[in-house]
Amino acid sequence: MSTIPNGAANPNAPGYPHPNPCLSFWLQNTRSSPLIGHRTTETLPETADVVIIGSGISGAAVAYFLLTGPNPPEKVVMLEAREACHGATGRNGGHCRPDCYRGYKGYKNHVGKEQALKILQNEMDTLNLLTKVIEKEGIDCDFWRGKSYDIAMDKECADFFYESLQEFIADGGPTEGIVEWIGDAEEAKKRTRTPNALGAAEFPASSLWPYKLVQHLLLLCIDKHKLNLQTNTPARSVSQGPSGSDWSIHTDRGDIKTKKVVFASNAFTPTLLPEFLGRIAPYRGQCSAIVPTKAFSGKGMMTHTVSHRWGINDFDYTIQRPKDGIIIHGGGRWKVPTETLVGYTDDSEKLPVLTKHLKEFMKENMENWGEEVMGEGLLYDWTGIMGYTPEAVPYVGAVHGKPGAFITAGHSGHGMARTFTCSRGIAALIRGESWESTGLPECFQPTLERLNTPKMTVEQQWVEADKTGVPLMH
């Protein structure tokens, strides 16, 4: 298992983020960012009211909602192991795509009807909140909101889509004006431009430049609300003080004490909170940027984002950026053994098998892609590390038995559709508000019951995830 423990106390922990990761398309094209190498103060503060560990979309949104909300704390410090937003958020597909029906049956089997309905509603709430904040703050992040297609590429998948949708409708799930089922194969082929489609579902989605979103939020918090961002400062360990309600975060540059700490560290959280070992597992993914052929340029550009799916858990996803026409395409994880993905934290390397898959996917699956002339086709591909839970349900809330500790992690490759509402909820909890005020599903909480479930190896987690019937997201 290619982890980078770097002195982590537990050899089974995921360790710390790789010190020299590859760059994504997003990161390659924001090398002028003022956040690179940013440290608000030359020395690490000795104390803070709140410390946020992680500067991706979860951490940035926690800072935003906390500092722009009522009674903001005076001293908020954010620790980032590498450069700001160089983790999973800076490497994802920029696909904000709520699950409007697909995972319902699996969630229902795992957490019950009421919570399953809340999970899917939360994802639409997240898309709406994200839209609201981008408009309110005037964030230039290439935000686009429109529609997406789930495309069934075999009968097993078509049946799965349809049965999930019907069960969701039967249980009162909202679909009118939201989800359209296209059961006629010829119509599905025509509308999705996919010759092998057997069926499809259309529903809301959006896309954006994830790094630019986070950059705007962080700079706003730094410039107007005194956020202290410390990059290249990994939190090596976190310990409770004698009273049990104060915390020390240990870094290579010294320690910082605080009453409240937020773990927005996703796949790497178990290194700092051992109780999440066997409950949040690193999962390696690969994504790419593609220059389209003429057939998919200009008036021929895609009008929807799409996800091609085989069976329940084999999928790829595709977004064409309206601003420059570049196609962002991720997936292919089903082309390699699971053991080469689960548990790996090295985002400095790529898997050649996945690079080949990403390079060839559009030609093999999209209608009339055509031959690629010089300069068209695969521009670049890269690796990112996600944090998965067996039930595809994140851990969000106050950490049991650890006063002042909060977590938002384990978003299972679906963080763009969850993190904004989750981070807003964490900000509310820090202010002392009730769980009910967050509007989040109760099943997200890191309760004692969830933490008392038997720990699993990452391989066991994967088997368990398949049993739940909750599909991998996108």
Secondary structure, DSSP 8 states (H G I E B T S, - for coil): ---B-TT-SSTTS-BS--SS----HHHHTTTT-TTTT-BSSSS--SEEEEEEE--SHHHHHHHHHHHSSSS--S-EEEE-SSSTT-SSGGGS--EE---SSTTHHHHHHHH-HHHHHHHHHHHHHHHHHHHHHHHHHT--S--EEEEEEEEE-SHHHHHHHHHHHHHHHHTT---TTT-EEE--HHHHHHHHT-TT--EEEEEEEEE--HHHHHHHHHHHHHHHH--EEE-S--EEEEEE-TTSS-EEEEETTEEEEEEEEEE--GGGHHHH-GGGTTTSEEEEEEEEEEE--GGGSGGGS-SSEEEEEETTTEEEEEEE-TTT--EEEEE-GGGS-GGGTBT---TT---HHHHHHHHHHHHHHSTT-----TT-EEEEEEEEEEEE-TTS--EEEE-TT-TTEEEEE--TT-GGGTHHHHHHHHHHHHTT--SGGGT--GGGS--HHHHTS----HHHHHHHHHHHT-----
